[in-house]
């Protein structure tokens, strides 16, 4: 978090004044009294120097005194070790760890903290143990940036500190656990932890600690504003910025109250940046209102859509007040990505394109450097949520200069990177099925924890929250139990698959490599990037590529996609043919003349991930699903990791039906007839969840005609309803699917409601069943985006499998679409099914 990063050198300083410099009570033999007195004196000297630093900001002087304290504490430690005084030794080790952490020697600091934990545990000194756990976690957090390991230390510190009458260690452990949740993108979880922090505040002896809690909570609100910015929820963004301002102002007031002069300029700078961001949001609101009053976004023919090769405006006039604010507060002097992008925007507004591009590329480099330091998929995934738009100005500038290869690489760097890293790392880290199964279980527990934290947050923010005391306690206990199980399982996984702790950075797909694969497959690609003011449409073929700018703002895309989706996903709704035709004119028509192949791969972006492309209607009256053999993927890089979806004539089939679903049994039996003597079918009862987990890896075609449910609150808890058994509840969640051994699976078909639903993050990370199955090893997927009529589903599936014996999968899907449309003309019946893959 930003406040933590800025003040990392000296950390949550006030916390240390209480937590680090108040010695725990230790028993001493008479000849040890002198050593304990020396230890106490060293700590008090350190305490005094530290307080002086807080007031003066003189870090050099403060650090110069660390060596003397370290020598004295080391000498005391030697004597305590000889006397086997674990309590006193643990305290010295804790202080030495803090000294080395101040010097940013995190490896040495971590070693001292870990030894302090052992000594304190042996002595039964819970306070020192909790403090050392916090110190070890901070080393992982700031040094190695291993947030998973940091979180494990902080959670254990919370457990240990909960038994103490002094609430300071618990206050600090919860605060740091909240920082980890923010980095991991679980802002609701962080907010809930900080609610517990503020509940402890009145019981603290040192109220200066509350200053840092305000900074932490302000950072959560800033992060929430960033998420709202990515989704263009401007009112929510302004509200979050206002709440952040209130916390920063409260922190500044406390800093003055305690005389912490070194904090004044930092907090004041935060407040100036908030003012600037609020002005930028207000500008975006005005721009959005202007677009909303426009009547140009209702095209009736191709010439009504403005398409050109102008990717950046010649000049943009910024409000004079905004320019004056930037100049006055010197907001463009930072070297962080946000400052560099903003500076580039000001250069671009002044017509200084070269300087703008230089700043944009520096911003991208800064993002990539920070991202490489993140060691797990969740933190890498969430890292981009409020920063992904920093890539887009550089992409536009490169396209304007026709530097296509560089622009394409940046497009790929901004797409599904966490998923690509995860899949690439799996090949090296999870060699055996049991390791992958453990990973799947870890994903499930973390998804369940996140869902419970959201529930807890909802309870605690209700006006009548006192009525939910028992529910709150139950949810807290469930979280504690899951976190304990997660810590134990993480230790087992670290032993079995140690390389999984170090996520590998995958390389983005190059334009040249994509063209090579498309040429080999005989396919073409449409690659989209939706921006606030327009759309970038990229057509890529084996021997050519074309890029165009389409005047189609994201707000208009969002509205039209929502309208079309609502009209096709319900049997009773009237098909919105107008939106279907307009979306074709915007998304397909500009590239139509270039497309020569019948196989078209789509790389959607933003709201397009919920768009039933097959239902788009050309001026000729044909649907896109009839015109082309369609498939899609989250990014070109992930697509290239898959094999061509060829015919599956000799595949071995595992097929199962829910006997309570009309026509599911006949559908599965018909599908099985295409795999004679090479299939296992389960139709009389729901196939047990444990059986799917144990035998799925033996088949290269899986077809499950069962109920599916998308869970928008926590997409990784979306599930397929299977049979219950001794070890499973019958709900095979997306999180658990990560553990399925699907390396042999050429095709997975989920003939179930909502299996194709997913949440698309700003970085085009697709959260849901699709992500899990691709990770598990499935090469091609057929998924359903909404609950579809049983008869039309059965007809689609039978036709698809019949055609897939001899044809590529995309051609088989097209044939199924055409066949169903003959009998069921409305898109509700045939546009829900989509093929993921090549």
N, C-alpha and C positions, 0 to 999 in steps of 0.2 A: 504494500500500500504506500501511497505517496508520502504521507507524513512519516511513516516508519523509514522509508528509504532516505529521506532528507536528513533525518536525525539519527541514522543508523550508527554513526560513529560513536555516539555516547548513549544511544538506545533510549529506553523508557527510563530516563534518568531518575526521576523522583522515585520510581519503583525501587531502584537500586539503593537509594538512601535508606529505605526501610528494610528491603529484602536482603540486601547484600551486606550492609554495614551494621546491622544489629546482630551481634554474635548469639548463636544458640547457646543454651546452658550446657556446659560439659562438666563431667565429674573429673576431678584431678587428684592425683596423689600429691602430698605436700611438696615433693621436689619438682612437680610439674607446674606449680603455681607461677613461678617466674616465667616459664615459657608461655603460659596462657596470658599473662599480663603483657608480654611482648606482642603476642598475637593481637590482643585487644588494642594495643597502642598503634600497631601497624594499620589496623582497620580504621581506627579513629582518625589517623593522619590522612588516610586515603579519603575518608568521609569528608574531612574539612577541605581537602584539595578539590574534591568533586563539587561540593557546594559552591566553592569559589568560582570554579569553571562555569557553572550554571549562570552565575551572575555576570561574569566578565567575558565569557566566550573564548578565553585564552587557552586553546587546546594544546598548544606547544608546551606551555608551562605545566599544565596538568599531566601531560604524557611524560614529561621529564621526571616527575615524581613517582611514576609507576615502577621504575626499576628498583628504587630503594625499597618500596613496599614488597615487591616480588622477592627480593633477596631475603628480607626479614621473614616473610611468610614461608619461604622455602626452608629456611633454617628451622623454623618452628615445626614444619611438617616432618622434617627428619627426626626431630626429638619425639614428636607424637607417635611416629611409626615405631620407633624403638620401644616406646612405652606401651604400644598396642592400644592407644587411645583413639578408637575409630571416630568418635564424635568430634573431637578436636581436629583430627586429621581431615575429616570430611569438610569441616568449615574452612580450613586452610586451602584445601584443594578447590573449593568453591570460589574463594577469593582470587586464587591464582588463575582460575578459568576466566573470571571477569576481567582481570588485568590483561590477559592475552587477547580476549575478545575486543577490548578497547583498542588494542594495537592492530586489530583486524588479522591477527594470526589465528585463524579459525581452527586449523588442524590441531595446534597445540592446546588451544582453549577447550576444544571438544574432548581431548584426552584427559584434561584435568576434570572436566565436568563428569565424564563417565566414571572416573575413579571416585569422585565425590559421591556419586549416586551409590556406588557399592559400599563405601565406608559408612554413609549415613544410614543405608538400609541395615547394615550389620549392627549399627549402634541404636537402631530404632528412633533415629532423629528425622521425623517426617518433614519438619520445616526445611532443613538443609537438603533433604532428598528432593522435595518439590522444587526448591530453588535451583538445584543442579540440573534437574530435568528441564526446567525452563531454559537454563543456560545452554544445555546441549541442543535443545530445539532451536534456539536462536542461531547457533552456529550452523545448523543444517539450513535454516531459513536464509541467512545472509551470506554464508560462505559457499556451501555447495549448491544452494538453491534446490535442495531436495525437499520439497514441501510435504511429500508423503511421510518421510522420516521425521521431519519437524513436527508434523501434526501428531504423529504417534507419541513423541516425547511430551507434547503439550497436553494431550488427552490423559496420559498417565499422571502428569503433574496435577491435573484437575482431580483425578481420583485420590491421589495421596493428600492433596491440600484440603479436600472436602472434610477431612476428619479434624482439622486444626481449628482452634478457637480464634486464632489470629487469621483474619480473612485476607490479609495482604497477598500471600502466595496464591490463593485461589483467584483473587481479583486479577493478578498478573497472568496466571495460566490461562484463564478464560479470555483475556485480552489478546494474548498471542495466538490462541487457538482460532480466534475470530480472524486474525490476519491471514492465517492459512486458508480459512474458508473463502476469504475474498480472492486470494490468488487462484484458488481452485474454481472460482466462479460461483460458489454457493453463497450468494449475497443474503438470501433469506436465513440460512444457517448462521452467517456472521451476525446479522441483525439480532437473531435470537440470543446468541452468546453475549452480545453487548447489552442486551436487556438484562441479562443476569449480572453483568458487570455493574451496571448502574444501580441495580437492586442492592448490591453489596456496598456501594459507595458511602452511605451514611454511617456504616459501622467501621470505617477505616480511621486509624489514628492520624494518618498523613493524608489530608485532603488534596494535596498537590497532585496525587495520583489521578484524580478525576480530570485534571487538565488533559492528560494523555488519552483518557477514555473519550473525551470530546473530540480529540483529533482523530481517533480511530473511527468513531461513528460518522464524523464528517466525511472521511474517506469512503465509507460504505455508501453514503448518499451520492458522492461524486461518481462512484462506479455505477450506481443505479442510473444516474443521469446519462452516463455513457451508453448504457444498454438502451435507454429510451431514445437516445440520439440515433442509434443504429436502426431502430424500428420506426423512426420519425414520429414518435409519440411526444410531441413538443410540450404539451401541458404537463405531462408526467415529468419530463426533463426539467422544466422550470420549477416544479414543486420540489424535486430532489435537490436542485441547486440552492433553493431557498432554505431547505432544512440543513444543508451543509453549511451555509453561511451562518445560521444560528449557532451551530456547534463551534465553528471557528471563532465566532465572536465570544462565545462563552470561554473557550480555551484562552483567547487573548486576555480576557478579563482576569482569569486565574493567573496567567503568567505575570501580569502586572501586580496582582495581589501578593505573589510569592517572590517578586523581584527577579524572575528568571529573564533577565534582559536579553540573553543570547537567543531566546525564542521569539522575541518581538518581530524582527524582520521576516523570519520564516513564515509566521502565521499571517502577518500583514500581506506578504506576497501571495499566499493562498487566497486571501480575500480579494486581492486585485485580479487574480486569474479568474475567480468566480464571476466577478463583474464583467470581465471580457467575454467569458463563455455565455453569460446571460444575454449580452448584446448580440452575440453571434446567433443564438437561438432565436431571438426576436427577429433578426434579419431573415432567418429561414422560415419563420412563421409568416412574415409578410410576403416572401416569395411564394410560399405554398398557397396563400390566399389569392395572389395574383393569378396563379395557374388555375385555381378553382373557378375563377371568373371567366376563363377562356372557353371558347366554344370550338376550338380547332381540333379537339381530340375525339371526334366522331366521324372518322373517314368512311366513305361509301365506295371508293374506288382507289386503286393503287396510287394514282397521282395526288391523292389528298394527303398522303403521308410524306413529310419532309425528310428526305434521306440525303446525306452528303458525306464528305470526307473531312469536315471541320470538327475536330475533336476538342479544341479549346477555343474560347472566345478571344477576339483580338484584344479586348480591353474590358475590364469590369469596373464600374464606378462604385466605390465603397462609401458608406456614410461618413461624413466628415467627423462626426462625433466618435466613431469607432477608431478612425485613424489617429485622432488626437489622444484617445485613451491609450492606445498602443505606444505612441511616442512618449507620453507623459510617464507611464509606468514601466517603460522599457521591457515590455512583455515578450519581445522577439529575440532576446539575447541568449535564451536557454539552448542547450545542445540536445535536449530530449526530442523524441519524435514529434510530439504535438507542437512544440515551439518551432521546429524546423518546417513542418507542413504549413503552419500559420504564416511563417515568414515567406515561404514560397508563394503562398496565396497573395500576399501583399506585393511581391515582385511581379506575379502574373497580372494582378490588377493594374499595375503601372506599365504593362507591356514589356517587362523585362523577362522574356521567356527563358533565356539561358540561365539566369540566376535562379529563376523559379525551379527549373528542372534540377539544377545542382542541389538545391535544398531538399527537394522531394526525394532524390536518390539517397541523400544523407539520412533522411528520415527512415527510409526503407532499410538501410544498412543498420541503423540503430535498433530498429524493431527485430531484425534477423539476429543481431548479436544477443539481445535480451532473450529472444525465444530459444536460442541454442542452449542457454543456461538452465532452462526449465527441463525437468527430468521425467515428468510423467504426462500421460495423455490428457488428463483432465485440466492440468494447469496450462498446457500448450493450447488446448481447445479454447479455454476461457480467456487466455491472454489476448486473443484477437477481437473479442466481442466489442470492445469500445475503440479499437484501433484499426480495424480492417480497412476503414475508409482512407487511411493514410497511404495505402498503396495506389488508390485510384488517380490522384493527380499526376503521379509519375507515369502511370499507364497512358493517360490521355496525352501527356506531353510527348512521350515516345511515339505514339501512333501518329501524332501530328507531324513528326519528323520521319515517318515511314521506317522507323527502327522496329520492325515487326517482331523479330526474334526476341529482342529484349522485352518488348511489351507483353508477348505471350508468356514468357517466363515469369514476369511479375503477376500476370493473371493467375497462373498456376500456383504461385507462392501464396496467393490470397484465397485459395480454395482447398477446403478439406485437408489441411496440412496435418492436423493431429491424427486423423484417421490414416493418412498415408504413412506417417511415422510409426503408428501402432502396428500396422500390417507388416511394414518392413522389419520392425524390431522383433515381431513374433517369429519370423522365420529363423532368427538366430537364438531367441531366448526360450521359446516354448516348443522344444523338439518332441516331447512326448504327450500323448492324450491326457494323462493325469495332471500334467502341469497346466494344460489349457483348461481343464475342468476346474482346477483351483482358481485360475484367473477369472473364469466365468462366475464362480461363487463370490469372489471379491467384488465383481461388478454389481451383482445382485444386492449384496449387503450395503454397498455405498448408495445405490439407488434407493433402497428402503430407508436408509438414514436420511437422505435428502428429502424424501417424501414426508417423513415424520417431522423433520425440522420445519417444513412448510406448514404442516398441520399445527405444530406448536406455536409458530409465529402467528397463525390465524387466531388461535385461542387467546394468546397474550395481548393481541391488539384489539380484541372485542371490547366494547363498552361494558358488557356484562361478564367479563372474564372471571370474576369471583365465583360465578356459577359453574365454572369448568375446572375447579381445583383438582378433582379426582382424575379428569381426563388429562390435565397437564402433567400430573405426577406419573400417570401411566405411560404417557408418551416419553417423558424424561427417562423412565426406567427402561423402556424399550430401546431408546437410543443408546443408553449406557451399556445394555447387554449386547447390542449389535456392534458397538465400538470395541468392546472387549473381544468379541469373537473375531472382529476384523483385525485387531492387533495380533491375535494368536495365529490367524490364518496368514497374515502378511509375513510373519516370521517364518512359517513353513514354506511359503512361496519363495521368500528370499533365499532360503537354503536350497530349494530344488531348482529355481530358475533365477540365479543371481543377476544375470545380464538384463533381466526385465526392468531392474531399477534404473538402468541407464538407457533411456529411449534414444534410439538412433535417429539422426536427422536425415530424412529421405530427401532425395534430389528431385526438384520439380521436372515435369516432362518438358522437353524442348519441342519447339514447333517442327523442327526437322524430323525428330523421332515420331511425332504424331502423324506427320504426313507419310512417313515410311510405312507405318502400320495400316493407315487408311488405304494406301495404295495396295498393300498386300491383301487386305480384306475386301477390297472393292466397295468401301463405304465412304461416306462423307459426314461432316460434323458441322453442327451449328452451335456456337459457343456464345453465351450471353453474359453481359454485365449491365445490371440495372443501376443507374445513378439518379440522383435527385432531379437533374435537369434533362435527362435523356437516356437512351439505351445504346450500348455498343453491341453490335451484331457482327460476329466473326464467322465467316464460312471457310472451312478448311477441307481441302480435298488432297488426294495423293500428289497431284501435279500443280495445284494452284491454291491460292488463298486470297480472300477479299475481306476487308473490314469496312464497316460503315457506321456512321453516327445517325441514329434515328431519333427524331424529336418525339419522345414518348416518356415523359417524366415518371418517376417511380410511383408517385401518388396516383397517377392515372392507371398505371399497370396494376397496382394493388386493388383499386376499385373494380376494374374490369375482371380481374381474375376472381375476386370474391363473388361478383355477380354471376359469372359463368359457373363457377364451382357450385354455388347454391342451387342453380337451375338444373344441374345434371346429377347431383348427388341424392336427390329425393324423387321417388317414383311419382309423387303427386305434383311436383313443381313443373311449371311451364319452361321449356327449353329457351334460354336466352340466345336466340340466333344472332341478334344484333352484336352482342359482345363476342360471340364466336367468330363472326366475320371480321370485326374490327381487330381482334387479336391476331387473326391470320395476316391481315394487312400490315400490322406492325412487326410481327415476329418472324414471319415466313416469307411473305411476298418480296421484301427487299433482296432476298438471296435466291429467290426461286429460279431465276434465269441461269444461275451458275450451277445448280444441282443437276448432275447427270446420272447419279446412281439411284437405285431404288431403296438402298439401305441408308437410313439417315439416323445419326446418333446425336442426341440432344444433351447439352451440358447446361442445365437451367441455373438460374440464380434468383435468390431472394424469393419473392412470392410465386415465381414460376415453378418452384418445387411443389406447389399445390395445384398447378394448372393441368387439367386433362388435355394434353396436346392433341390427342386423337380426335377430340370433338371440334377442333377448329375447322372452320368452313372457308374454302377457297371461293374466289369470285365465280368459278365454274359450278359451284354447288357441291363439289366433292368434299368429304371430310379428310383431314390430314391422315387419319388412320387408314383410310382407303388408298391414299395416294402413295404412301411410303411405308416401308418396313421400319418401324420406329423402335428405338431403344434409348436408354438414357443412363447417365452416371453422374456422381457428384463432382468429378473433375476428370480432366484428361489423364492425369497421372494414375488415378485409381483405375480408370478404364484400361490403360495399357498393362496393368498388373493382371488383368483377366485374359483368358483365352477366347478366341473367336467362338461364338455360340453356334457351333455346327450341328448337324443332324445327330440324333441320339438313338439311332436304330438299334444298337446293341447294348443299350443301357440296362442296368439292373435297377429295379423299381421297388421302393418302399412306399406304399400308399395306404392311407387310413382315412376313415370317414366318421363323422359324428352321426350315429343312427337316428338322432332326433331331428336332423336337418333334412328337409324335403329334398329328394333326389340326390343327396350326397352319396348314399350307398351305390345307386346305379351309376353315378358319375365315376366313382372309384373303380367299380367293376369294369366299366367301359374302358377307362384308362389302362387298367391292368391287362386288358385283352390285346393291347398293342405291345406288351412285353411278355409274350408266352414263355412259360418255364423260367422266367427271369424276374419274378416279382413276389413280394410278400404283401398281402393285403389284410387289413384289419377293419371290418365293417360292422360286426355284431355288437361291439361295445367300443367306447372310447379307448384308444390305444393308451396304455399307461405312460406317464411322463418319464418314468425311469427307463422304460423300454426304448423310447425315442432317444434318450441320452446315450444308452448303451449300444444300440445297433445302427444309429444313423450313419456312422462312419463306414459301414459295410456296403453302402449303396451309392450309385452315382446319379440317381434320379429320385427325388423325394417329392411326394404329392400328398398334402394334408388338406382334406376338406373338412375343416372344423371351425368352430367359432373363434374369432379373433377380436381383440379389444385394444384400441389405442388409448393411452392414459396421458392426456395433455399436461397434467400437473407434473408428472415425472415420466417422460417418454420411454426411458429404459425399463419401466415397469409395465409397458404394453405387453400383452401376452396372447398365447394360443391356449384355448381350453382343451386340455387332455384329461386322461383318466388319473384319479388320485391313487396313490399307493402308499406303502409304509413310510417311504422316505421323502415323498413329494406331495405338494398340495394340488397338483393337477394343472396349475398355471405355469406354463413354460414361458418365462418372461424374456424380453429382449436381452436383459442383462445376463440371464443364464445361457442364452444362445451363444454368447461369446465363448462358452466352454464346449460347444458341440464340435466334434472332430469331423469337419466337413471337407477335408482336403481332397477327397475323391469326388465330391459332389459337382457334377457338371451342370446340374439344374435343380433348383428348389422351387416348387410351385406351392404357394399358400392360397388355396381356393377358399379364402375366409374373409370375413368382413374386416375392413380397416387395416389389413396387414401392411398396406402401402403407405399408410399415414405416418408422418414423421414431423419432427420439429427441425426446421432449418435455422441454424444460428447465423449471425452476420458473416461468419467465415465459411458459410456453406457446409458446416459440419452437420450431417444428417443424423439426428438422434432418434432411434427407434429400431424396429426389427430389421430394416434394411442394413443398417450399420453393423448390427451384430452378426448377421449371416455372412456378410462380405468378410468380416474379420475371421469368422469361423472357417472360412475357406471356400464357400460356395462360389462357383464361377458365374452363374447366371441365375436371376431371380424373376419369378412372375408373382406380382403382388396386386392386391385389390385396394383401391383408394377409398371405397365406401361400400356399405352393405348393398349387395346386388341381388336381384331376383334369382331364386334357386334354379329355375328352368333355363334362363339365359346363361347363367354361370356354367351349368352342366354342358350346355351346347358349346360354349366358348372353349371349355377345357377339353372336351372330346375332340373337337376340331383341331385344337392346338396340338395335342399329342399325336393325332393321326398324321398331321402335316410334318411335325418335327421328326418323324422317322426318316425322312428323306431331305428335308429342307433346313436351311439355317433357322435358328430360333426366331429371329426377327421376322422372317418371311412367314413362319408358322403363325406368329401372333397376328400378323396382318391378315392372313387367310381366315383366322378365327374371328377377327373383327368384322370382316366382310360377310362371313356366313351368318353371324348373329344379327347383323344389321338387316339382313333380308327378312328375318322373321320378327325382329324387334327393332323398329326404325329409330326409336328415341335413344340418344346417347347414354341415358341412365343405364341401359342394359349392356352396353358394350365398351364404353369409354373409360370404365373404372380400372381395367387391367393394363398393367404396364410391365415392360420387360426391362430389367436392369442388367446391363452388360453389353458385350460386343456382338 
